[in-house]
Amino acid sequence: MFLGIDLGTSSMKCLLVDDEQNILSSVSSNIEISNPKSGWSEQNPKFWIDALDDCLKTLSQKNKISEIKAISFSGHMHGATCLDKDFNIIRPCILWNDTRSFDECETIMKDRSVLDISGNLAMPGFTAPKLLWMKKNEPKKFNQVAKVLLPKDYLRFILTGEFYSDLSDASGTYWLDVGKREWSKKLLDDTHMNISQMPNLCEGTEQTGIVNKHYQKQYGFNNNCKVYGGAGDNAAAAVGLGIFEEGNVSLSLGTSGVIFASTNSFLKNYDEAIHSFCHCLPNTWHLMSVMLSCTSNINWFIDTFNSSIKEINLELENLLKNYSDVKNFPFFLPYLSGERTPINDPHIRASFHDMGIETTRVSLIYSLIEGISFGLKDNYEALKKTNIKLDNIYVIGGGSNSRYWIKLLANILNRDLLITEASDTMAAFGAARLAFMGYNKVQPNEILSNPRVIDQVKPNHVNDMLINNRYQKWKTFYLN
């Protein structure tokens, strides 16, 4: 058996697969988040250990933990987990969605040469600006930092006693030379850090130790249970889907919206906040656009207006039959918590525009879904500018269950969209697959295949002019 551990922001998922990659068991455990100030988001790493303990105990009730041959990880990226010289936690981990280090990003970006090394704009979500914030605001704690680990890599340290980070996750620190796939002395120097404070780098399929004796005894792991590199959450989910070759793209309609595209070379479009990262597979990179609020806009609307997914789908179905009715509907900017791609503005917020006395509940529902879809079009257009191949777009995430949203999105993107059987355990499945590949020393093309398509949605070109006119007007509201 092979174990994939996915450390999410609000929950941990552990998934077991057999030698044929069939899923045997999956469990989860919730994790608390702390927001001590506006814009702050932190987590106590002890909660991760407690969640892992909970998951392993539940798994052991129906499975023989001693039969697990290898383990790998997926995890939320960018979090700053700081250890002192005795490897004790210095402060709560500052998470990916924390925005306190905006000023520090501007400091880093004064030297534009960093862009070609990192491949990315400096953003508050990344790890390096968080340490600069600590240096300014918590100098005593900053001076204690002996090692900085990403969240999943702290779990690796607890399980093995080893310090490693895979290249996909390390790409989001702003300390990595993404093209050379190694730590950058310049990026470290610019943020007053040094190489000794970094973990070792590895590929996602590279062995990084074995489970230590404490965990062998506590849960029944065998004495040679190997641990492999793993991946950042989106890279792991891509492996779960089977996306590793250039031309295949995943479009995730989750709390955030993410378009993930594998590439054979280091491509960049940092001017429009495209993330350019290493993939978790050797000699492979990926581009990623990130829309901070995707289905979270829908959840907000449902809670605020006492609506439901059923009502939204029904109204979309009716409007798609009489699409000309939307000509004079209002517009919605979907920026509940700021935005990354392409505008990189953590301060912008969501808003309706052009409402009048004639505005109805139905028109607001349409504007909501259209605004999210226009945001995804912005992401898609920014990706296209890198000249990456975008042959097949596989739609995953909770939003993929809305047939009428996917029809509208296909029209707005002017692309065929492929619906897959993806689930919310895809990142954990990808982690288990990385453990399988590392342990069995197999290449990605030997076990990874394109996702199984359960539906294909084609664009309807009848309303192209109306859609384009509304998109062009929608874009003016942010500029104004």
Secondary structure, DSSP 8 states (H G I E B T S, - for coil): -EEEEEE-SSEEEEEEE-TT--EEEEEEEE---B--STT--EE-HHHHHHHHHHHHHHHHTTS-GGG--EEEEEE-SS-BEEE-TT--B-S-EE-TT--TTHHHHHHHTTSTTHHHHHSS---TTSHHHHHHHHHHH-HHHHHH-SEEE-HHHHHHHHHHS--EEEHHHHGGGT-EETTTTEE-HHHHHHTT--GGGS-EEE-TTSEEEE--HHHHHHH---TT-EEE--EEHHHHHHHHHT--STEEEEEEESSSEEEEEEESS----GGGT-EEEE-SSTT-EEEEEEES-SHHHHHHHHHHHT--HHHHHHHHHHHHHSGGGGGG--EEE--TT-B-TTT-BTT---EEES--TT--HHHHHHHHHHHHHHHHHHHHHHHHTTT--EEEEEEESGGGG-HHHHHHHHHHHTS-EEEE---TTHHHHHHHHHHHHHHHT--HHHH-----EEEEE---GGGHHHHHHHHHHHHHHHH-
